[in-house]
Amino acid sequence: MTLVGVQVKLREMKPGMLSHELKEALGMPEGAPPPWLINMQRYGPPPSYPHLKIPGLNAPIPPGASFGYHPGGWGKPPVDE
């Protein structure tokens, strides 16, 4: 892949959006939260992206999903706002 090809591919990607390949590599079933969500709920969002909306942290979770620590659960529900 050329440098130009890398730049074009990076323009299509957005922070917080996981590719199908990454979800598959992490073993994430459809509708499951990313494995780092629990740590983000504990320590906060990444400081480099203070306005990034993260489902389960500062944005609503997908329809049909539920909070909890069971497999596929979205951790603890938000307590503020």
C-alpha positions as a Markdown table, in Angstrom:
| # | Residue | x | y | z |
|---|---|---|---|---|
| 1 | Met | 0.0 | 0.0 | 0.0 |
| 2 | Thr | 1.3 | 3.4 | -0.9 |
| 3 | Leu | 1.5 | 6.3 | 1.4 |
| 4 | Val | -1.4 | 7.9 | -0.5 |
| 5 | Gly | -3.5 | 4.8 | 0.1 |
| 6 | Val | -2.8 | 5.0 | 3.8 |
| 7 | Gln | -3.9 | 8.6 | 4.0 |
| 8 | Val | -7.1 | 7.9 | 2.2 |
| 9 | Lys | -7.9 | 5.0 | 4.4 |
| 10 | Leu | -7.3 | 7.1 | 7.6 |
| 11 | Arg | -9.7 | 9.8 | 6.3 |
| 12 | Glu | -12.5 | 7.2 | 6.3 |
| 13 | Met | -11.9 | 6.2 | 9.9 |
| 14 | Lys | -13.3 | 8.1 | 12.9 |
| 15 | Pro | -12.3 | 7.9 | 16.6 |
| 16 | Gly | -14.6 | 5.5 | 18.4 |
| 17 | Met | -15.8 | 3.6 | 15.3 |
| 18 | Leu | -14.6 | 0.0 | 15.3 |
| 19 | Ser | -14.1 | -1.8 | 12.0 |
| 20 | His | -15.7 | -5.2 | 11.4 |
| 21 | Glu | -12.1 | -6.6 | 11.2 |
| 22 | Leu | -11.2 | -5.2 | 14.7 |
| 23 | Lys | -14.5 | -6.5 | 16.2 |
| 24 | Glu | -13.8 | -9.9 | 14.8 |
| 25 | Ala | -10.2 | -9.9 | 16.0 |
| 26 | Leu | -11.4 | -8.9 | 19.5 |
| 27 | Gly | -14.1 | -11.6 | 19.5 |
| 28 | Met | -16.9 | -9.1 | 20.0 |
| 29 | Pro | -20.4 | -10.4 | 19.1 |
| 30 | Glu | -22.8 | -8.0 | 17.3 |
| 31 | Gly | -24.1 | -5.4 | 19.7 |
| 32 | Ala | -21.6 | -6.0 | 22.5 |
| 33 | Pro | -19.6 | -3.2 | 24.0 |
| 34 | Pro | -15.8 | -2.8 | 23.4 |
| 35 | Pro | -13.8 | -4.6 | 26.1 |
| 36 | Trp | -12.3 | -1.3 | 27.4 |
| 37 | Leu | -15.7 | 0.3 | 28.2 |
| 38 | Ile | -15.6 | -0.8 | 31.9 |
| 39 | Asn | -12.3 | 1.0 | 32.3 |
| 40 | Met | -13.6 | 4.1 | 30.6 |
| 41 | Gln | -16.6 | 4.1 | 33.0 |
| 42 | Arg | -14.1 | 3.9 | 35.9 |
| 43 | Tyr | -11.5 | 6.3 | 34.7 |
| 44 | Gly | -13.3 | 8.5 | 32.2 |
| 45 | Pro | -13.0 | 9.1 | 28.4 |
| 46 | Pro | -9.7 | 9.4 | 26.6 |
| 47 | Pro | -8.3 | 13.0 | 27.2 |
| 48 | Ser | -7.4 | 13.4 | 23.6 |
| 49 | Tyr | -11.1 | 13.3 | 22.6 |
| 50 | Pro | -13.0 | 15.1 | 25.3 |
| 51 | His | -16.1 | 15.6 | 23.1 |
| 52 | Leu | -16.2 | 12.0 | 21.7 |
| 53 | Lys | -19.6 | 10.4 | 22.3 |
| 54 | Ile | -19.1 | 6.9 | 23.6 |
| 55 | Pro | -22.1 | 4.6 | 24.0 |
| 56 | Gly | -22.4 | 3.4 | 27.6 |
| 57 | Leu | -20.2 | 6.2 | 28.9 |
| 58 | Asn | -21.7 | 9.6 | 27.7 |
| 59 | Ala | -24.1 | 8.5 | 25.0 |
| 60 | Pro | -27.1 | 6.1 | 25.0 |
| 61 | Ile | -26.4 | 2.4 | 24.5 |
| 62 | Pro | -27.8 | 0.6 | 21.4 |
| 63 | Pro | -31.5 | -0.4 | 21.3 |
| 64 | Gly | -32.0 | -3.8 | 22.9 |
| 65 | Ala | -28.8 | -3.6 | 24.9 |
| 66 | Ser | -28.7 | -3.6 | 28.7 |
| 67 | Phe | -26.5 | -2.4 | 31.4 |
| 68 | Gly | -24.8 | -5.0 | 33.6 |
| 69 | Tyr | -21.7 | -7.1 | 33.9 |
| 70 | His | -23.0 | -10.2 | 32.2 |
| 71 | Pro | -21.5 | -11.2 | 28.8 |
| 72 | Gly | -22.6 | -8.5 | 26.3 |
| 73 | Gly | -23.6 | -6.2 | 29.2 |
| 74 | Trp | -22.7 | -2.5 | 29.1 |
| 75 | Gly | -21.3 | -2.1 | 32.6 |
| 76 | Lys | -22.8 | 0.3 | 35.1 |
| 77 | Pro | -25.5 | 2.8 | 34.1 |
| 78 | Pro | -24.6 | 6.5 | 34.2 |
| 79 | Val | -25.3 | 8.2 | 37.5 |
| 80 | Asp | -24.9 | 11.9 | 36.4 |
| 81 | Glu | -27.0 | 13.9 | 34.0 |
